[in-house]
Amino acid sequence: MRRLNRRDRKERTSGENRSSELPRDSKLTAEIDDIANIGDRRKLQRADTEVKEVVSKATQTDIRNIMLIDQGRCPVCASRTENFLFTMVCPSCGWFRREIPNRGSAIVHLTDGTPIECDYVHHGQRDEFLAIRDGVVISELMRPEVKRIDYVWADGELDEARALVRRLKSGVCSWCQTDLTDTPDDEHREDYVAFGTMQERYIFCTEKCQRAFRRHYPARVHRNCYEVDCNQCNLCVKRYDTQGFKRNILT
């Protein structure tokens, strides 16, 4: 009897340990529950390894796409894109990315004339539309039901966006955020610095702003980006063509 009680306690303890190791999620699939109940942890470990590999590959893909878009290239075919106020279009393959109102809303017009007002409209891969309001899906619509979608921009949001685009096209100082057109070109300075793994470019309206930026954001010692020639350095991922760039060595 003592041996049986000891065995019962051992099985109960091992069962509690297994349950404590499992993630507390009410939406676990029945297959994972079955695997956990029979104690086959190897399958769970293999699945966990596969998930980590998939996430790692997806992260690399995201970084690649962001770098391509940042350099004016299409993430699908790598062709050069055309930029508009709120839209980026690839003439080669038809890929596009558009901005939606940050403070406005959206109105979905159905084919029967019924309008649905919401904050955001998500276009799914199955060609369905999710109308979202206050963080909740209020309607799921298939493509044949939708006639058009209107985006309602808040007062002043378009003007602010246009002003921002003008500033970005003309260039702004990376330190004081003033337009570079307000200062002579011969006073402008630039730095290529990698605070992380990626090379970044910073433009300044005067040497004074460049000095202030360098004091506030010192480069890593082993890289010494403010003094080393980028063309002779391989300690970061290069994003810009720095041939002919002459580093401004401050004393």
C-alpha atoms as one frame of an Amber mdcrd trajectory, in Angstrom:
protein
   0.000   0.000   0.000   2.819   2.406   0.824   4.452   1.590  -2.488   1.240
   2.376  -4.346   0.779   5.641  -2.473   4.358   6.609  -3.236   3.785   5.821
  -6.907   0.568   7.857  -6.953   2.339  10.836  -5.408   5.166  10.518  -7.931
   2.773  10.415 -10.889   0.786  13.326  -9.473   3.964  15.365  -8.983   5.236
  14.629 -12.487   1.854  15.571 -13.925   1.886  18.874 -12.055   5.407  19.600
 -13.317   4.352  18.905 -16.883   1.347  21.177 -16.582   3.429  23.970 -15.090
   5.862  23.798 -18.018   3.123  24.205 -20.611   2.095  27.695 -21.700  -1.135
  28.836 -20.099  -3.176  29.494 -23.226  -6.830  28.594 -23.559  -6.478  28.445
 -27.353  -3.953  25.592 -27.497  -4.846  23.109 -30.172  -6.109  19.634 -29.309
  -3.013  18.089 -30.908  -0.673  19.902 -28.519  -2.841  18.899 -25.561  -2.665
  15.250 -26.604   1.097  15.388 -26.999   1.507  17.010 -23.587  -0.803  14.525
 -21.894   1.158  11.516 -23.088   4.377  13.190 -22.013   6.092  13.317 -25.422
   8.147  16.467 -24.908  10.425  15.768 -27.867   7.722  16.610 -30.390   7.012
  19.876 -28.617  10.713  20.731 -28.603  11.020  19.985 -32.320   7.971  22.129
 -33.029   9.421  24.949 -30.918  12.689  24.763 -32.870  10.842  24.883 -36.188
   8.832  27.908 -35.047  12.012  29.763 -34.052  13.571  29.022 -37.452  10.469
  30.281 -39.267  10.416  33.475 -37.167  14.120  34.051 -37.837  13.649  33.691
 -41.604  10.598  35.960 -41.527  12.577  38.592 -39.613  15.342  38.486 -42.220
  12.735  38.910 -44.958  11.208  41.898 -43.144  14.621  43.553 -42.815  15.333
  42.938 -46.508  11.999  44.453 -47.545  12.481  47.502 -45.312  15.950  48.123
 -46.754  14.665  47.807 -50.334  11.764  50.195 -49.696  14.075  52.645 -47.931
  16.297  52.718 -51.022  13.364  53.244 -53.385  13.138  49.638 -54.551  10.201
  47.260 -54.782  10.305  44.436 -52.182   8.777  42.035 -54.735  10.824  42.564
 -57.916  13.515  45.047 -56.710  12.629  47.524 -59.488  12.682  51.249 -58.798
   9.452  52.616 -57.322   7.594  55.882 -57.851   6.659  57.914 -54.775   3.591
  60.081 -54.372   2.232  61.958 -51.369   0.686  58.931 -49.664   1.462  56.103
 -52.072   4.481  54.146 -53.298   3.979  52.273 -56.594   6.105  49.813 -58.568
   5.430  50.272 -62.315   7.070  46.922 -63.104   5.020  44.437 -61.059   2.152
  46.574 -59.722   3.108  46.366 -56.025   2.025  49.399 -54.021   1.944  50.676
 -50.462  -0.370  53.450 -49.350  -0.827  55.537 -46.249  -4.173  55.790 -44.468
  -5.411  58.609 -42.210  -3.945  58.587 -38.708  -6.738  60.663 -37.199  -9.460
  60.207 -39.805 -11.737  57.272 -40.577 -12.964  55.080 -43.428 -16.347  54.480
 -45.055 -17.031  51.211 -46.885 -19.723  51.532 -49.545 -21.453  48.232 -50.356
 -22.891  47.327 -53.738 -26.422  47.652 -52.331 -25.709  51.254 -51.303 -25.246
  50.605 -47.565 -22.333  52.553 -45.994 -20.290  51.142 -43.103 -18.272  53.650
 -41.079 -15.175  52.393 -39.286 -11.712  53.452 -38.176  -9.702  51.087 -40.351
 -10.224  48.619 -43.213  -7.977  45.568 -43.510  -7.726  43.772 -46.862  -7.106
  40.064 -46.227  -5.350  37.487 -48.358  -8.639  35.733 -49.172  -9.848  38.968
 -50.785 -12.008  39.813 -47.792 -12.300  43.167 -46.022 -12.414  43.568 -42.239
 -14.066  46.771 -41.019 -12.524  47.658 -37.639 -13.890  50.196 -35.166 -12.442
  50.887 -31.698 -10.154  47.882 -32.105 -13.034  45.470 -32.810 -14.007  43.854
 -36.125 -17.556  45.033 -36.764 -17.989  43.516 -40.222 -16.317  41.013 -42.550
 -17.046  41.615 -46.219 -16.108  39.708 -49.348 -14.801  41.552 -52.388 -18.000
  41.262 -54.509 -19.944  43.051 -51.733 -17.706  46.140 -51.718 -18.185  48.926
 -54.240 -15.595  51.393 -52.955 -13.803  52.574 -49.803 -13.547  56.258 -48.873
 -10.848  57.483 -46.487 -11.863  60.558 -44.505  -8.888  62.730 -43.580  -9.037
  64.872 -40.461  -8.786  68.660 -40.730  -5.199  69.742 -41.187  -3.793  66.220
 -41.558  -3.248  66.553 -45.305  -1.580  69.951 -44.880   0.726  68.546 -42.203
   1.633  65.593 -44.405   2.381  67.809 -47.412   4.564  70.071 -45.276   6.453
  67.024 -43.995   7.007  65.739 -47.538   8.372  69.124 -48.625  10.770  69.132
 -45.692  11.953  65.603 -46.427  12.507  66.343 -50.110  14.492  69.494 -49.420
  16.211  67.899 -46.439  16.197  68.771 -42.758  18.993  69.037 -40.251  19.350
  65.836 -38.238  19.958  67.869 -35.086  17.802  71.030 -35.119  15.213  69.831
 -37.707  15.346  73.065 -39.721  15.150  73.099 -43.523  18.534  72.802 -45.186
  17.428  75.382 -47.727  17.658  78.012 -44.970  21.469  77.732 -44.894  24.091
  77.862 -47.694  25.121  74.528 -49.203  28.791  75.039 -48.349  27.898  75.057
 -44.641  26.145  71.692 -44.727  27.837  68.689 -43.118  27.054  64.975 -43.129
  28.000  61.866 -41.181  27.660  58.142 -41.860  27.320  56.351 -38.532  26.302
  52.857 -37.408  24.890  52.928 -33.884  23.645  49.376 -34.459  24.311  46.945
 -37.297  23.079  49.257 -40.085  24.807  52.297 -41.545  22.787  55.529 -41.281
  23.216  58.953 -42.890  22.821  62.223 -40.986  22.841  65.710 -42.548  23.462
  68.950 -40.638  22.843  72.569 -41.565  26.059  73.784 -39.897  29.158  72.400
 -38.232  27.739  73.590 -34.913  24.826  71.143 -35.220  27.208  68.392 -36.289
  29.319  68.931 -33.172  26.226  68.922 -30.944  25.002  65.689 -32.540  28.349
  63.957 -32.055  28.536  64.994 -28.414  25.009  63.731 -27.753  25.417  60.493
 -29.744  29.014  59.279 -29.363  30.021  56.497 -31.750  31.078  53.115 -30.467
  34.731  52.934 -29.523  35.579  49.873 -31.636  34.058  51.521 -34.724  34.944
  55.184 -34.214  32.577  56.152 -37.044  33.264  59.870 -36.713  36.909  59.456
 -37.720  37.159  56.255 -39.796  36.699  56.158 -43.582  33.539  54.146 -44.335
  35.165  52.667 -47.448  37.898  51.118 -45.303  35.544  49.764 -42.604  33.602
  46.476 -42.613  32.101  46.576 -39.113  28.543  47.417 -40.210  26.089  46.754
 -43.037  26.596  49.479 -45.654  23.489  51.189 -47.030  24.980  54.172 -48.856
  27.587  54.834 -51.525  30.314  56.771 -49.726  32.848  56.873 -52.569  34.273
  60.378 -52.623  32.838  61.226 -49.200  35.350  63.100 -47.068  34.890  62.755
 -43.332  34.835  66.019 -41.385  37.335  65.456 -38.564  36.486  67.808 -35.707
  39.184  68.983 -33.340
